[in-house]
Amino acid sequence: MVDNLGFICCNIDESVFFKISDYKLIIIIVHVDDYMNVITSIKLVDWVKNSIKEFVEITNLKKIYWLLNIKLRRDWKVDKLMLFQ
């Protein structure tokens, strides 16, 4: 699936895929039957979701607050993502 969408598998972690499109970075992190995307352009969010839906059924759970027992917090005013253990 990720090959068909033009993503490249990370050499260090085979569950991480990335793509650079129009100078914007897209990262997809896969864990068992869950995935999270990190995208530098809000316009690309819909493209990623719709593209993945062509291959597998997905459920959009909206914002992510926890990942692998790490709390995630986004400060949109200063454009930062913070991780807490």
N, CA, C and O atoms as a GROMACS GRO file, in nm:
protein
  340
    1MET      N    1   0.082  -0.120   0.000
    1MET     CA    2   0.000   0.000   0.000
    1MET      C    3   0.086   0.126   0.000
    1MET      O    4   0.067   0.215  -0.083
    2VAL      N    5   0.182   0.134   0.093
    2VAL     CA    6   0.262   0.256   0.102
    2VAL      C    7   0.349   0.274  -0.021
    2VAL      O    8   0.377   0.387  -0.062
    3ASP      N    9   0.393   0.165  -0.081
    3ASP     CA   10   0.471   0.175  -0.205
    3ASP      C   11   0.387   0.238  -0.315
    3ASP      O   12   0.435   0.324  -0.389
    4ASN      N   13   0.261   0.197  -0.326
    4ASN     CA   14   0.172   0.251  -0.428
    4ASN      C   15   0.147   0.400  -0.410
    4ASN      O   16   0.120   0.471  -0.507
    5LEU      N   17   0.156   0.448  -0.286
    5LEU     CA   18   0.131   0.590  -0.257
    5LEU      C   19   0.260   0.672  -0.261
    5LEU      O   20   0.256   0.794  -0.239
    6GLY      N   21   0.373   0.608  -0.287
    6GLY     CA   22   0.498   0.681  -0.300
    6GLY      C   23   0.574   0.703  -0.170
    6GLY      O   24   0.663   0.788  -0.165
    7PHE      N   25   0.539   0.629  -0.065
    7PHE     CA   26   0.609   0.642   0.062
    7PHE      C   27   0.736   0.558   0.063
    7PHE      O   28   0.745   0.457  -0.008
    8ILE      N   29   0.833   0.599   0.142
    8ILE     CA   30   0.959   0.529   0.157
    8ILE      C   31   0.967   0.476   0.300
    8ILE      O   32   0.937   0.548   0.395
    9CYS      N   33   1.007   0.351   0.314
    9CYS     CA   34   1.022   0.291   0.447
    9CYS      C   35   1.150   0.344   0.512
    9CYS      O   36   1.254   0.351   0.447
   10CYS      N   37   1.140   0.379   0.637
   10CYS     CA   38   1.256   0.427   0.713
   10CYS      C   39   1.357   0.314   0.730
   10CYS      O   40   1.318   0.200   0.759
   11ASN      N   41   1.485   0.342   0.713
   11ASN     CA   42   1.589   0.241   0.728
   11ASN      C   43   1.607   0.196   0.872
   11ASN      O   44   1.650   0.084   0.897
   12ILE      N   45   1.574   0.281   0.966
   12ILE     CA   46   1.596   0.252   1.108
   12ILE      C   47   1.478   0.179   1.171
   12ILE      O   48   1.497   0.090   1.254
   13ASP      N   49   1.356   0.216   1.133
   13ASP     CA   50   1.235   0.157   1.191
   13ASP      C   51   1.139   0.123   1.078
   13ASP      O   52   1.088   0.213   1.011
   14GLU      N   53   1.114  -0.005   1.056
   14GLU     CA   54   1.032  -0.050   0.944
   14GLU      C   55   0.883  -0.020   0.961
   14GLU      O   56   0.804  -0.049   0.871
   15SER      N   57   0.844   0.037   1.074
   15SER     CA   58   0.704   0.076   1.094
   15SER      C   59   0.682   0.224   1.065
   15SER      O   60   0.572   0.275   1.085
   16VAL      N   61   0.786   0.292   1.018
   16VAL     CA   62   0.777   0.435   0.987
   16VAL      C   63   0.798   0.454   0.837
   16VAL      O   64   0.893   0.401   0.778
   17PHE      N   65   0.707   0.529   0.776
   17PHE     CA   66   0.714   0.557   0.632
   17PHE      C   67   0.706   0.708   0.613
   17PHE      O   68   0.640   0.778   0.689
   18PHE      N   69   0.774   0.758   0.512
   18PHE     CA   70   0.773   0.902   0.489
   18PHE      C   71   0.764   0.933   0.340
   18PHE      O   72   0.798   0.851   0.254
   19LYS      N   73   0.719   1.054   0.314
   19LYS     CA   74   0.708   1.104   0.177
   19LYS      C   75   0.721   1.255   0.182
   19LYS      O   76   0.668   1.320   0.272
   20ILE      N   77   0.791   1.311   0.084
   20ILE     CA   78   0.799   1.456   0.072
   20ILE      C   79   0.723   1.493  -0.055
   20ILE      O   80   0.756   1.447  -0.164
   21SER      N   81   0.622   1.577  -0.038
   21SER     CA   82   0.536   1.617  -0.149
   21SER      C   83   0.528   1.768  -0.152
   21SER      O   84   0.483   1.830  -0.056
   22ASP      N   85   0.570   1.828  -0.261
   22ASP     CA   86   0.569   1.975  -0.272
   22ASP      C   87   0.635   2.041  -0.152
   22ASP      O   88   0.582   2.137  -0.096
   23TYR      N   89   0.750   1.988  -0.111
   23TYR     CA   90   0.828   2.040   0.002
   23TYR      C   91   0.756   2.027   0.136
   23TYR      O   92   0.790   2.096   0.232
   24LYS      N   93   0.657   1.940   0.143
   24LYS     CA   94   0.585   1.915   0.269
   24LYS      C   95   0.609   1.770   0.309
   24LYS      O   96   0.606   1.680   0.225
   25LEU      N   97   0.634   1.747   0.437
   25LEU     CA   98   0.669   1.615   0.488
   25LEU      C   99   0.545   1.542   0.538
   25LEU      O  100   0.462   1.599   0.608
   26ILE      N  101   0.534   1.415   0.501
   26ILE     CA  102   0.428   1.327   0.551
   26ILE      C  103   0.497   1.207   0.615
   26ILE      O  104   0.580   1.142   0.552
   27ILE      N  105   0.462   1.178   0.740
   27ILE     CA  106   0.517   1.062   0.810
   27ILE      C  107   0.400   0.976   0.856
   27ILE      O  108   0.304   1.028   0.914
   28ILE      N  109   0.407   0.847   0.829
   28ILE     CA  110   0.306   0.753   0.877
   28ILE      C  111   0.376   0.653   0.968
   28ILE      O  112   0.476   0.592   0.931
   29ILE      N  113   0.321   0.637   1.089
   29ILE     CA  114   0.374   0.544   1.187
   29ILE      C  115   0.269   0.435   1.208
   29ILE      O  116   0.154   0.464   1.239
   30VAL      N  117   0.310   0.310   1.190
   30VAL     CA  118   0.218   0.197   1.198
   30VAL      C  119   0.255   0.112   1.318
   30VAL      O  120   0.372   0.083   1.341
   31HIS      N  121   0.153   0.071   1.395
   31HIS     CA  122   0.174  -0.021   1.507
   31HIS      C  123   0.058  -0.119   1.510
   31HIS      O  124  -0.055  -0.080   1.541
   32VAL      N  125   0.084  -0.243   1.477
   32VAL     CA  126  -0.015  -0.350   1.468
   32VAL      C  127  -0.128  -0.307   1.375
   32VAL      O  128  -0.110  -0.303   1.254
   33ASP      N  129  -0.247  -0.273   1.431
   33ASP     CA  130  -0.358  -0.231   1.345
   33ASP      C  131  -0.392  -0.083   1.364
   33ASP      O  132  -0.501  -0.039   1.330
   34ASP      N  133  -0.298  -0.008   1.417
   34ASP     CA  134  -0.316   0.136   1.436
   34ASP      C  135  -0.214   0.211   1.350
   34ASP      O  136  -0.107   0.160   1.320
   35TYR      N  137  -0.250   0.332   1.313
   35TYR     CA  138  -0.153   0.417   1.246
   35TYR      C  139  -0.175   0.561   1.288
   35TYR      O  140  -0.285   0.601   1.325
   36MET      N  141  -0.069   0.637   1.280
   36MET     CA  142  -0.075   0.779   1.310
   36MET      C  143   0.000   0.850   1.198
   36MET      O  144   0.103   0.802   1.151
   37ASN      N  145  -0.052   0.963   1.156
   37ASN     CA  146   0.021   1.039   1.055
   37ASN      C  147   0.064   1.173   1.113
   37ASN      O  148  -0.006   1.234   1.194
   38VAL      N  149   0.181   1.216   1.069
   38VAL     CA  150   0.236   1.346   1.106
   38VAL      C  151   0.256   1.419   0.975
   38VAL      O  152   0.333   1.376   0.890
   39ILE      N  153   0.184   1.530   0.959
   39ILE     CA  154   0.182   1.597   0.830
   39ILE      C  155   0.204   1.747   0.852
   39ILE      O  156   0.143   1.807   0.940
   40THR      N  157   0.291   1.806   0.772
   40THR     CA  158   0.321   1.947   0.788
   40THR      C  159   0.223   2.038   0.715
   40THR      O  160   0.233   2.161   0.724
   41SER      N  161   0.129   1.980   0.643
   41SER     CA  162   0.029   2.060   0.572
   41SER      C  163  -0.109   2.003   0.598
   41SER      O  164  -0.134   1.885   0.574
   42ILE      N  165  -0.199   2.085   0.647
   42ILE     CA  166  -0.335   2.039   0.678
   42ILE      C  167  -0.407   1.991   0.552
   42ILE      O  168  -0.495   1.904   0.561
   43LYS      N  169  -0.371   2.045   0.437
   43LYS     CA  170  -0.435   2.003   0.312
   43LYS      C  171  -0.402   1.858   0.277
   43LYS      O  172  -0.482   1.790   0.213
   44LEU      N  173  -0.287   1.812   0.320
   44LEU     CA  174  -0.246   1.675   0.290
   44LEU      C  175  -0.313   1.571   0.379
   44LEU      O  176  -0.311   1.453   0.346
   45VAL      N  177  -0.370   1.613   0.490
   45VAL     CA  178  -0.434   1.518   0.583
   45VAL      C  179  -0.544   1.441   0.511
   45VAL      O  180  -0.547   1.318   0.518
   46ASP      N  181  -0.634   1.511   0.442
   46ASP     CA  182  -0.743   1.444   0.372
   46ASP      C  183  -0.691   1.354   0.262
   46ASP      O  184  -0.743   1.244   0.241
   47TRP      N  185  -0.587   1.398   0.190
   47TRP     CA  186  -0.530   1.316   0.084
   47TRP      C  187  -0.479   1.183   0.140
   47TRP      O  188  -0.504   1.077   0.083
   48VAL      N  189  -0.406   1.189   0.253
   48VAL     CA  190  -0.351   1.068   0.314
   48VAL      C  191  -0.463   0.975   0.357
   48VAL      O  192  -0.460   0.856   0.327
   49LYS      N  193  -0.562   1.028   0.428
   49LYS     CA  194  -0.673   0.944   0.475
   49LYS      C  195  -0.748   0.880   0.359
   49LYS      O  196  -0.775   0.760   0.362
   50ASN      N  197  -0.782   0.958   0.258
   50ASN     CA  198  -0.856   0.904   0.144
   50ASN      C  199  -0.774   0.803   0.066
   50ASN      O  200  -0.828   0.704   0.016
   51SER      N  201  -0.645   0.826   0.055
   51SER     CA  202  -0.558   0.733  -0.017
   51SER      C  203  -0.548   0.600   0.057
   51SER      O  204  -0.552   0.493  -0.005
   52ILE      N  205  -0.534   0.605   0.188
   52ILE     CA  206  -0.525   0.481   0.266
   52ILE      C  207  -0.657   0.405   0.260
   52ILE      O  208  -0.658   0.282   0.256
   53LYS      N  209  -0.770   0.478   0.260
   53LYS     CA  210  -0.902   0.413   0.253
   53LYS      C  211  -0.921   0.333   0.125
   53LYS      O  212  -1.004   0.242   0.122
   54GLU      N  213  -0.846   0.364   0.020
   54GLU     CA  214  -0.854   0.287  -0.103
   54GLU      C  215  -0.801   0.145  -0.085
   54GLU      O  216  -0.834   0.056  -0.163
   55PHE      N  217  -0.718   0.123   0.017
   55PHE     CA  218  -0.654  -0.006   0.038
   55PHE      C  219  -0.709  -0.082   0.159
   55PHE      O  220  -0.722  -0.204   0.155
   56VAL      N  221  -0.741  -0.011   0.266
   56VAL     CA  222  -0.788  -0.074   0.390
   56VAL      C  223  -0.898   0.011   0.452
   56VAL      O  224  -0.910   0.130   0.426
   57GLU      N  225  -0.978  -0.053   0.536
   57GLU     CA  226  -1.081   0.020   0.609
   57GLU      C  227  -1.015   0.090   0.728
   57GLU      O  228  -0.940   0.028   0.803
   58ILE      N  229  -1.044   0.218   0.745
   58ILE     CA  230  -0.988   0.291   0.859
   58ILE      C  231  -1.100   0.362   0.935
   58ILE      O  232  -1.205   0.395   0.879
   59THR      N  233  -1.075   0.384   1.062
   59THR     CA  234  -1.164   0.460   1.147
   59THR      C  235  -1.089   0.584   1.192
   59THR      O  236  -0.980   0.574   1.247
   60ASN      N  237  -1.148   0.699   1.169
   60ASN     CA  238  -1.084   0.824   1.206
   60ASN      C  239  -1.121   0.857   1.351
   60ASN      O  240  -1.236   0.889   1.380
   61LEU      N  241  -1.024   0.849   1.439
   61LEU     CA  242  -1.049   0.878   1.581
   61LEU      C  243  -1.014   1.022   1.616
   61LEU      O  244  -1.009   1.059   1.733
   62LYS      N  245  -0.990   1.103   1.514
   62LYS     CA  246  -0.960   1.247   1.529
   62LYS      C  247  -0.826   1.268   1.597
   62LYS      O  248  -0.727   1.202   1.564
   63LYS      N  249  -0.822   1.360   1.692
   63LYS     CA  250  -0.695   1.396   1.755
   63LYS      C  251  -0.641   1.281   1.839
   63LYS      O  252  -0.716   1.205   1.899
   64ILE      N  253  -0.510   1.270   1.841
   64ILE     CA  254  -0.444   1.168   1.921
   64ILE      C  255  -0.390   1.233   2.048
   64ILE      O  256  -0.327   1.340   2.044
   65TYR      N  257  -0.414   1.168   2.160
   65TYR     CA  258  -0.367   1.220   2.288
   65TYR      C  259  -0.263   1.128   2.352
   65TYR      O  260  -0.180   1.174   2.430
   66TRP      N  261  -0.267   1.000   2.317
   66TRP     CA  262  -0.173   0.903   2.371
   66TRP      C  263  -0.123   0.814   2.259
   66TRP      O  264  -0.200   0.777   2.170
   67LEU      N  265   0.004   0.778   2.262
   67LEU     CA  266   0.062   0.683   2.168
   67LEU      C  267   0.168   0.602   2.242
   67LEU      O  268   0.266   0.657   2.290
   68LEU      N  269   0.146   0.471   2.250
   68LEU     CA  270   0.242   0.382   2.317
   68LEU      C  271   0.280   0.432   2.456
   68LEU      O  272   0.398   0.436   2.492
   69ASN      N  273   0.179   0.471   2.530
   69ASN     CA  274   0.196   0.519   2.668
   69ASN      C  275   0.272   0.650   2.680
   69ASN      O  276   0.329   0.680   2.784
   70ILE      N  277   0.274   0.728   2.572
   70ILE     CA  278   0.335   0.861   2.573
   70ILE      C  279   0.225   0.963   2.547
   70ILE      O  280   0.152   0.952   2.448
   71LYS      N  281   0.213   1.061   2.634
   71LYS     CA  282   0.112   1.164   2.618
   71LYS      C  283   0.160   1.267   2.515
   71LYS      O  284   0.274   1.312   2.519
   72LEU      N  285   0.072   1.302   2.423
   72LEU     CA  286   0.103   1.400   2.319
   72LEU      C  287   0.022   1.526   2.344
   72LEU      O  288  -0.098   1.519   2.373
   73ARG      N  289   0.086   1.640   2.333
   73ARG     CA  290   0.016   1.766   2.347
   73ARG      C  291   0.062   1.861   2.238
   73ARG      O  292   0.182   1.877   2.216
   74ARG      N  293  -0.031   1.924   2.171
   74ARG     CA  294   0.001   2.016   2.061
   74ARG      C  295  -0.030   2.158   2.104
   74ARG      O  296  -0.139   2.186   2.152
   75ASP      N  297   0.066   2.247   2.088
   75ASP     CA  298   0.046   2.390   2.112
   75ASP      C  299   0.045   2.459   1.976
   75ASP      O  300   0.150   2.489   1.920
   76TRP      N  301  -0.075   2.482   1.926
   76TRP     CA  302  -0.091   2.538   1.791
   76TRP      C  303  -0.039   2.681   1.780
   76TRP      O  304   0.002   2.724   1.673
   77LYS      N  305  -0.041   2.756   1.892
   77LYS     CA  306   0.002   2.895   1.888
   77LYS      C  307   0.151   2.908   1.854
   77LYS      O  308   0.192   3.000   1.783
   78VAL      N  309   0.231   2.816   1.907
   78VAL     CA  310   0.375   2.822   1.882
   78VAL      C  311   0.420   2.708   1.790
   78VAL      O  312   0.539   2.688   1.768
   79ASP      N  313   0.323   2.632   1.738
   79ASP     CA  314   0.349   2.525   1.643
   79ASP      C  315   0.448   2.422   1.698
   79ASP      O  316   0.550   2.393   1.636
   80LYS      N  317   0.415   2.366   1.817
   80LYS     CA  318   0.501   2.266   1.880
   80LYS      C  319   0.420   2.143   1.918
   80LYS      O  320   0.303   2.152   1.954
   81LEU      N  321   0.486   2.029   1.908
   81LEU     CA  322   0.430   1.903   1.956
   81LEU      C  323   0.516   1.859   2.073
   81LEU      O  324   0.638   1.847   2.059
   82MET      N  325   0.453   1.835   2.188
   82MET     CA  326   0.527   1.797   2.307
   82MET      C  327   0.492   1.654   2.347
   82MET      O  328   0.376   1.612   2.335
   83LEU      N  329   0.592   1.579   2.394
   83LEU     CA  330   0.575   1.440   2.436
   83LEU      C  331   0.604   1.431   2.585
   83LEU      O  332   0.702   1.486   2.633
   84PHE      N  333   0.516   1.360   2.658
   84PHE     CA  334   0.532   1.343   2.803
   84PHE      C  335   0.525   1.195   2.837
   84PHE      O  336   0.439   1.123   2.787
   85GLN      N  337   0.617   1.151   2.924
   85GLN     CA  338   0.615   1.014   2.969
   85GLN      C  339   0.566   1.003   3.108
   85GLN      O  340   0.557   0.893   3.163
   0.00000   0.00000   0.00000
